[in-house]
Amino acid sequence: MAPLLGEAPQVLLAERSLPGSLMVDWHGRRFVNEAVGYMSFGQTVLDRERIVATHAARQLSTSA
């Protein structure tokens, strides 16, 4: 996902096929093998987003 200022996030598919590209999370850590098929790649990205959203929700509920 690539959030742009003031716009909804966009899925970038072509960029992962560029030589030397790596997919990293918010912490700059690689979280997926870029060579996997599109379906597996998409599922991994969505799973990662769910994990991040769940963690953020927990952080908010414990800080209130």
ZIRABEL-V954029 format. One record per backbone hydrogen bond with DSSP energy under -0.5 kcal/mol. CO is the residue of the C=O (numbers start at 1). NH is the residue of the N-H. Records with the same first field share a line. If there is no record, write none. Layout:
CO=NH ; NH
//
This chain:
2=10
4=7
10=2 ; 12
11=13
13=16
14=17
15=18
18=21
22=24
23=31 ; 32
25=28
29=25
32=34
33=36
37=41
38=42
39=43
40=44
41=45
42=46
43=47
44=48
45=49
46=50
47=51
48=52
49=53
50=54
51=55
52=56
53=57
54=58
55=59
56=60
57=61
58=62
59=63
60=64
//
